[in-house]
């Protein structure tokens, strides 16, 4: 038996400002960091053997805060751009509300919550799947099959394809699924097969999703 924990980074400064972030390398808010510490405390029952992060600061900083709460000696994480957030292209840095006013709610909803539609100059969620799922199958799944406990700290749209495939979801269902910041999505494996899933409660959490609770 082994365990996989998927963790979306804590609230970032641009989450707070309601901006499209993508590959822009912004840091966590104080609330985002505090919630990551609490997420670590909620997972004290699991000892991790391997940790994967993206190459973006908010992912790495979330792991650092998670370790503070968890108490396990830090593991040098494996960083890979395959786990980076979806690239939002020309939308990066724009306020989401202002973007809706400019392009219309339906167009922005299509860019954000369609599985295959790309924003101008950016990636679709399907594009993210083309890099995240092969990475998972090549580097993560063999570790789980070998009985190792794995933590992945990444982003909503890089974790989304992994959850889609593990849960057997349809693309349009996965595209609209909410993945909460700093909430551990815990999978138990027997070999390469998922036997149980838990979305773990994090007591005292300040931010859920990207806004205050």
C-alpha positions as CSV (number, residue, x, y, z in Angstrom):
1,X,0.0,0.0,0.0
2,X,1.1,3.6,-0.7
3,X,-0.3,7.0,-0.5
4,X,-0.4,9.9,-3.0
5,X,-1.2,13.4,-1.8
6,X,-2.0,16.1,-4.3
7,X,-1.9,19.7,-2.9
8,X,-2.7,22.9,-4.8
9,X,-0.5,25.8,-3.6
10,X,-1.7,28.2,-1.0
11,X,-3.4,31.5,-2.0
12,X,-1.0,33.6,-4.1
13,X,-0.9,37.4,-4.3
14,X,-2.6,37.3,-7.7
15,X,-5.3,34.9,-6.5
16,X,-6.0,37.6,-3.9
17,X,-6.1,40.2,-6.7
18,X,-8.3,38.0,-8.9
19,X,-5.7,38.0,-11.7
20,X,-4.9,35.3,-14.3
21,X,-1.5,34.0,-13.0
22,X,-0.4,31.1,-15.2
23,X,3.4,31.0,-15.4
24,X,3.9,34.4,-13.8
25,X,6.1,33.7,-10.7
26,X,4.2,35.4,-7.9
27,X,4.5,34.5,-4.2
28,X,2.0,33.4,-1.5
29,X,0.0,35.7,0.6
30,X,0.4,35.5,4.4
31,X,-2.9,33.6,4.5
32,X,-1.8,31.2,1.8
33,X,1.4,30.4,3.7
34,X,-0.5,29.9,7.0
35,X,-3.0,27.6,5.3
36,X,-0.1,25.5,3.9
37,X,1.3,25.1,7.4
38,X,-2.2,23.9,8.5
39,X,-2.3,21.5,5.6
40,X,1.0,20.0,6.8
41,X,-0.4,19.5,10.3
42,X,-3.4,17.7,8.8
43,X,-1.1,15.1,7.2
44,X,1.1,14.3,10.2
45,X,0.0,10.6,9.9
46,X,1.8,10.2,6.6
47,X,5.5,9.9,6.1
48,X,6.5,11.1,2.6
49,X,9.3,9.4,0.7
50,X,9.3,11.6,-2.5
51,X,8.1,15.2,-3.2
52,X,7.4,16.8,-6.5
53,X,6.9,20.5,-7.1
54,X,6.6,22.8,-10.1
55,X,9.2,25.3,-11.0
56,X,7.1,28.2,-9.8
57,X,7.7,29.9,-6.5
58,X,4.2,29.5,-5.1
59,X,4.5,25.7,-5.4
60,X,8.0,25.6,-3.7
61,X,7.0,28.0,-0.9
62,X,3.8,26.0,-0.2
63,X,5.9,22.9,0.3
64,X,8.3,24.8,2.6
65,X,5.3,25.9,4.7
66,X,3.7,22.4,4.6
67,X,6.9,20.9,6.1
68,X,6.8,23.4,8.9
69,X,3.4,22.2,9.9
70,X,4.0,18.5,9.1
71,X,7.2,18.2,11.2
72,X,9.0,15.7,8.9
73,X,12.5,16.6,8.0
74,X,12.4,18.4,4.6
75,X,13.0,16.3,1.5
76,X,14.7,17.9,-1.5
77,X,11.8,18.2,-3.9
78,X,12.0,17.2,-7.5
79,X,11.0,20.3,-9.5
80,X,9.7,20.0,-13.1
81,X,8.0,22.4,-15.4
82,X,5.6,19.6,-16.4
83,X,3.8,20.4,-13.2
84,X,3.7,24.2,-13.8
85,X,0.3,25.9,-13.9
86,X,-1.5,26.2,-17.2
87,X,0.0,29.1,-19.3
88,X,-2.7,31.7,-19.7
89,X,-1.0,33.5,-22.6
90,X,-2.2,37.0,-23.3
91,X,-4.5,36.9,-20.2
92,X,-1.7,36.6,-17.7
93,X,-1.7,39.5,-15.3
94,X,-5.2,40.7,-16.3
95,X,-7.9,41.1,-13.7
96,X,-10.6,38.4,-14.3
97,X,-13.5,40.8,-13.6
98,X,-12.1,43.4,-16.1
99,X,-11.5,40.6,-18.6
100,X,-15.2,39.6,-18.4
101,X,-16.2,43.2,-19.0
102,X,-13.9,43.4,-22.1
103,X,-14.6,40.0,-23.7
104,X,-17.9,38.9,-22.1
105,X,-18.7,36.3,-19.5
106,X,-19.3,33.4,-21.9
107,X,-16.0,33.9,-23.7
108,X,-14.0,34.1,-20.4
109,X,-15.9,31.0,-19.1
110,X,-14.9,29.2,-22.2
111,X,-11.3,30.1,-21.8
112,X,-11.3,29.1,-18.2
113,X,-13.6,26.1,-18.0
114,X,-13.5,24.4,-21.4
115,X,-11.2,21.4,-21.5
116,X,-9.9,22.1,-25.0
117,X,-10.2,25.8,-25.7
118,X,-7.0,27.8,-25.5
119,X,-6.9,31.4,-24.3
120,X,-5.1,33.7,-26.8
121,X,-1.4,32.7,-26.8
122,X,-1.9,30.2,-24.0
123,X,-2.7,26.6,-23.1
124,X,-5.9,24.7,-22.8
125,X,-6.5,22.3,-19.9
126,X,-6.1,19.5,-22.5
127,X,-2.6,20.9,-23.3
128,X,-1.7,20.6,-19.6
129,X,-2.8,17.0,-19.6
130,X,-0.4,16.3,-22.5
131,X,2.5,17.2,-20.2
132,X,1.2,16.4,-16.7
133,X,-0.3,12.9,-17.2
134,X,2.7,11.4,-19.1
135,X,5.0,12.9,-16.3
136,X,2.8,11.2,-13.7
137,X,2.8,7.9,-15.4
138,X,6.6,7.9,-16.0
139,X,7.9,9.3,-12.7
140,X,5.2,9.1,-10.0
141,X,3.2,5.9,-10.7
142,X,6.3,3.6,-10.5
143,X,7.1,5.0,-7.0
144,X,3.5,4.4,-5.8
145,X,3.7,0.8,-7.2
146,X,6.9,0.3,-5.3
147,X,5.1,1.3,-2.0
148,X,6.5,4.8,-1.7
149,X,4.4,7.7,-0.3
150,X,4.4,10.7,-2.7
151,X,3.5,14.4,-2.3
152,X,2.8,16.6,-5.3
153,X,2.5,20.3,-4.7
154,X,1.4,22.0,-7.9
155,X,-1.4,24.0,-9.3
156,X,-5.2,23.8,-10.1
157,X,-4.8,23.1,-13.8
158,X,-1.8,20.8,-13.5
159,X,-3.4,18.7,-10.8
160,X,-6.8,18.7,-12.7
161,X,-5.7,16.2,-15.4
162,X,-4.1,13.9,-12.8
163,X,-7.4,13.9,-10.8
164,X,-9.4,13.4,-14.0
165,X,-7.5,10.3,-14.9
166,X,-7.3,8.8,-11.3
167,X,-11.1,9.4,-10.8
168,X,-12.1,8.4,-14.3
169,X,-13.8,11.7,-15.0
170,X,-15.0,13.1,-18.3
171,X,-13.1,16.1,-19.7
172,X,-15.9,18.6,-19.3
173,X,-16.6,17.3,-15.8
174,X,-12.9,17.8,-14.8
175,X,-12.8,21.2,-16.4
176,X,-15.4,22.7,-14.0
177,X,-14.2,20.9,-10.9
178,X,-13.0,23.1,-8.1
179,X,-9.6,22.2,-6.6
180,X,-9.2,24.0,-3.3
181,X,-6.0,25.7,-2.2
182,X,-4.0,23.9,0.6
183,X,-6.5,21.0,0.8
184,X,-4.9,17.6,0.6
185,X,-6.4,15.2,-2.0
186,X,-5.3,11.8,-0.6
187,X,-5.2,8.6,-2.7
188,X,-4.4,5.2,-1.4
189,X,-2.8,2.8,-3.9
190,X,-2.4,-0.9,-4.1
191,X,0.3,-1.3,-6.7
192,X,-0.9,1.0,-9.5
193,X,-4.5,0.9,-8.6
194,X,-6.4,3.5,-6.5
195,X,-8.3,1.8,-3.7
196,X,-9.5,4.9,-1.7
197,X,-9.7,8.6,-2.0
198,X,-10.1,11.3,0.7
199,X,-10.4,15.0,0.5
200,X,-8.9,15.8,3.9
201,X,-10.4,18.5,6.2
202,X,-7.9,21.2,7.3
203,X,-9.0,22.6,10.6
204,X,-8.5,26.4,11.0
205,X,-8.1,27.1,7.3
206,X,-8.5,30.8,6.3
207,X,-8.7,30.5,2.5
208,X,-10.6,27.8,0.6
209,X,-10.4,28.0,-3.2
210,X,-8.7,31.3,-3.7
211,X,-10.9,33.5,-1.5
212,X,-11.6,33.9,2.2
213,X,-13.9,31.3,3.7
